Amino acid sequence: MADTQGGAMTLEKGLAAFLDAMLGKNRSSATLRAYKTDVLQFIAFLHENNVAIADVRDVGKVDVLEYLAASNSNFGLQRV
């Protein structure tokens, strides 16, 4: 995925684009803050655990699953 200027869509640019799209859908400020916080935590996890990810296209299902597993173990959440 490329940004609107044709450059690589970094994770941070992807977050900004996502939040802009959510503003256009009239989401509440609390919802936008929650989305931003959640996605920033995911981005931090990716930067800490997968140095190969430089573009949103590099994020795969396994990255999401690893993040969820790590989040569950860090917060004591259990699958029901």
C-alpha positions as CSV (number, residue, x, y, z in Angstrom):
1,M,0.0,0.0,0.0
2,A,1.3,3.4,-0.9
3,D,0.5,6.8,0.6
4,T,-1.2,9.4,-1.5
5,Q,2.2,10.8,-2.7
6,G,3.2,7.3,-3.9
7,G,5.7,6.6,-1.1
8,A,5.7,3.6,1.2
9,M,2.8,3.5,3.7
10,T,4.7,3.2,7.1
11,L,2.8,1.9,10.1
12,E,2.6,5.5,11.5
13,K,1.3,6.9,8.2
14,G,-1.2,4.0,8.1
15,L,-2.5,4.9,11.5
16,A,-2.8,8.6,10.5
17,A,-4.7,7.6,7.4
18,F,-7.0,5.3,9.4
19,L,-7.7,8.0,12.0
20,D,-8.5,10.5,9.2
21,A,-10.9,8.0,7.7
22,M,-12.6,7.6,11.1
23,L,-12.9,11.3,11.5
24,G,-14.8,11.3,8.2
25,K,-17.2,8.8,9.6
26,N,-18.1,11.0,12.5
27,R,-16.6,8.8,15.3
28,S,-16.5,10.2,18.8
29,S,-13.3,11.6,20.2
30,A,-13.3,8.8,22.8
31,T,-13.5,6.2,20.1
32,L,-10.7,7.8,18.1
33,R,-8.5,8.0,21.3
34,A,-9.1,4.3,22.0
35,Y,-8.4,3.3,18.4
36,K,-5.2,5.4,18.4
37,T,-4.0,3.9,21.7
38,D,-4.7,0.3,20.6
39,V,-3.0,0.7,17.2
40,L,0.0,2.5,18.8
41,Q,0.4,-0.4,21.1
42,F,0.3,-2.8,18.2
43,I,2.9,-0.7,16.3
44,A,5.2,-0.6,19.3
45,F,4.9,-4.4,19.5
46,L,5.8,-4.8,15.8
47,H,8.8,-2.5,16.1
48,E,10.0,-4.4,19.2
49,N,9.4,-7.9,17.8
50,N,9.7,-7.8,14.0
51,V,12.3,-5.5,12.5
52,A,11.4,-6.6,9.0
53,I,8.2,-4.7,9.0
54,A,8.6,-1.3,7.4
55,D,5.3,-1.0,5.4
56,V,1.7,-1.8,6.3
57,R,1.8,-4.5,3.6
58,D,4.4,-6.3,5.6
59,V,2.0,-7.0,8.5
60,G,0.5,-10.4,8.3
61,K,-2.0,-12.6,10.1
62,V,0.8,-14.2,12.2
63,D,1.9,-10.7,13.5
64,V,-1.7,-10.0,14.7
65,L,-1.9,-13.4,16.3
66,E,1.4,-13.0,18.0
67,Y,0.4,-9.6,19.3
68,L,-2.9,-11.0,20.7
69,A,-1.1,-13.9,22.3
70,A,1.4,-11.5,23.9
71,S,-1.4,-9.1,25.0
72,N,-3.3,-12.0,26.6
73,S,-0.3,-13.2,28.5
74,N,0.6,-9.6,29.6
75,F,-2.8,-8.8,30.8
76,G,-3.9,-12.1,32.2
77,L,-6.7,-12.5,29.7
78,Q,-7.9,-16.0,29.1
79,R,-9.7,-17.5,26.2
80,V,-13.2,-18.7,27.1
